Amino acid sequence: MSGEKEKTSAPSSSPYVEFCKGVNGLDKVILRESRGSSAEVYLYGAHVTSWKNDHGEELLFLSSKAVFKPPKAIRGGIPICFPQFGGLGTLDQHGFARNRLWSVDDDPPPFPTNTLSKAFVDLILKTSEEDSKNWPHSFEYRLRIALGPGGDLMLTSRIRNTNSEGKPFSFTFAYHTYFSVSDISEVRVEGLETLDYLDNLQNKERFTEQGDALTFESEVDKIYLSTPTKIAIIDHEKKRTFVVRKDGLPDAVVWNPWDKKAKAMSDFGDDEYKHMLCVEAAAIEKPITLKPGEEWKGRLELSAVPSSYCSGQLDPQRVLLGS
Ligand SMILES: O=P(O)(O)OC[C@H]1O[C@@H](O)[C@H](O)[C@@H](O)[C@@H]1O
C-alpha cells in the first residue's frame, strides 16, 4: 500500500504491510514495524483486532468468543462507532461503520503532516443505498491506520459530507478501544478526575467525578465530557501504562461490563471483564455537524510504556505531563 499510486484490485504486500485472510476468510491487513511491533486490521468494520509491542505482547483485548461474521461487530480491539454513538439516535447501537465491509483506499488525498511510518493502510467507507435508507446522507469516511517506528498505533479519521443537495449532517463518534489489562482491580485511569460525566447506568444523568484517579470495583459506563487530550491507563500488575492522545475528540467513554453484563453477552467470556477496560476517545455531547464539502478530522494515538514507580505510587505527572 505504501507509496502506491495506481489503483489495483488486489493491493500488493510489502515488508511493512501484508494483505491476507483472517478468521472465516475475512480480508485482513497486518502492519509490521522494523523493531517488531505489529497491528492487525480487518476490512470488516475497519476494525483493529490486534496491536502488539516489539516483544510481541498483545496490548488490546479481543474476546475469545468474538464473532467474525457479518453483521455482528467484532468484540474487542477497536470498533469504530459512526455515525452514532450508543443508542443516541435512530440507528442501531453504535451506528453502522463497525459492521460494514470497508475498501482499501488506493489513492487517498495527501495528509498535511508527513508521517515517518511505512506501516500504514488507508481504508474507505462510502454511503451505500442500504445505509442511506436509515441515514439519508452522502459521506466519505477515510481512515488511516498507522504503526509508528516506536510501536505507537495511530488512527486518523477524515469524514466528509458529500451531499449534493446542500444538506448538512450531524454525527456522534467513538474509537471504542478495548485495552488488555492484567486485572481490572489493579488498574487506575488518570486524566479524568474532577470532570463532569453522563452516567449511562443512571439515565445519562450528569455528575462530577471526585478528585482521585479512577479505580474499578463494579460495572462502569460513563461518558466524561470535555476531557484533556491525554489520558493514562495504569496497569500496576503489568507495570505498563497506556497513554491515549486524542485530537478532535472532546469526550471519553469508560466502560467495563463487570460480571452480570458479561454473562449476558453471548460474544464475551464470563470472566473476561477482569482483563479489559474500554477507554473510548469520542465526540458525543456535541455532535459534529458538517456542511456539504466540509471535512472533520479525529485522531487517536495510543502508546504503551513501562510504568515507573515513585515512592510506591505511579507518578502521574511523568505520564500525563511528559511528552
Ligand atoms: O455491545 P456493544 O454494542 O458493542 O456496546 C458495548 C458498550 O459500549 C459502550 O461504549 C457503551 O457505553 C455501553 O453502554 C455498551 O454496552
The ligand as an SDF file (V2000), in Angstrom:
LIG
                    3D

 16 16  0  0  0  0  0  0  0  0999 V2000
  -22.3270   -4.3510   22.9700 O   0  0  0  0  0  0  0  0  0  0  0  0
  -21.9010   -3.1260   22.1960 P   0  0  0  0  0  0  0  0  0  0  0  0
  -22.9660   -2.6390   21.2610 O   0  0  0  0  0  0  0  0  0  0  0  0
  -20.5970   -3.3420   21.4990 O   0  0  0  0  0  0  0  0  0  0  0  0
  -21.6850   -1.9760   23.2440 O   0  0  0  0  0  0  0  0  0  0  0  0
  -20.8290   -2.1580   24.3170 C   0  0  0  0  0  0  0  0  0  0  0  0
  -20.8210   -0.9260   25.2250 C   0  0  0  0  0  0  0  0  0  0  0  0
  -20.2300    0.1420   24.5550 O   0  0  0  0  0  0  0  0  0  0  0  0
  -20.0200    1.2920   25.3670 C   0  0  0  0  0  0  0  0  0  0  0  0
  -19.3760    2.2780   24.6100 O   0  0  0  0  0  0  0  0  0  0  0  0
  -21.3440    1.8060   25.8410 C   0  0  0  0  0  0  0  0  0  0  0  0
  -21.1510    2.9580   26.6360 O   0  0  0  0  0  0  0  0  0  0  0  0
  -22.0660    0.7230   26.5940 C   0  0  0  0  0  0  0  0  0  0  0  0
  -23.3500    1.1820   27.0100 O   0  0  0  0  0  0  0  0  0  0  0  0
  -22.1950   -0.5330   25.7270 C   0  0  0  0  0  0  0  0  0  0  0  0
  -22.7810   -1.5700   26.4880 O   0  0  0  0  0  0  0  0  0  0  0  0
  1  2  2  0
  2  3  1  0
  2  4  1  0
  2  5  1  0
  5  6  1  0
  6  7  1  0
  7  8  1  0
  7 15  1  0
  8  9  1  0
  9 10  1  0
  9 11  1  0
 11 12  1  0
 11 13  1  0
 13 14  1  0
 13 15  1  0
 15 16  1  0
M  END
$$$$
